[in-house]
């Protein structure tokens, strides 16, 4: 696995150590061997946790990295003005994170935290659990009002993850 900078590598290792050791996530963790990404199945939500370099930032010196947690909320919802207005209005209510559409037009929710040496593990945990909670809360609302399916309904039955491998 290659990293853009040393802060991204440090952040990745810190996130990996936390997720593998956290009772909340260790039995539902899958590590991507090619990219700095982890998948967590928590309750009914699948959360992707990516460690990304932050290359364009407001500070002149220093390498930075972020950790982004993302969960698909609905698949196939009607992408019209009503849904967009709903998502924008709900974004205003969010304390952290926001709804957006991915490349396939699926409704997703994501939140990011600053990585690096000073990254708080409580903040990382809160980020992940916030994404889980929002995704699980809004999937029913959006599917009912705007059609489509909850993302969890599209996954095939059976175990998604085996024991963590790293």
Order of alpha helices (4+ residues) and beta strands (2+ residues): alpha-beta-beta-beta-beta-alpha-beta-beta-alpha-beta-alpha
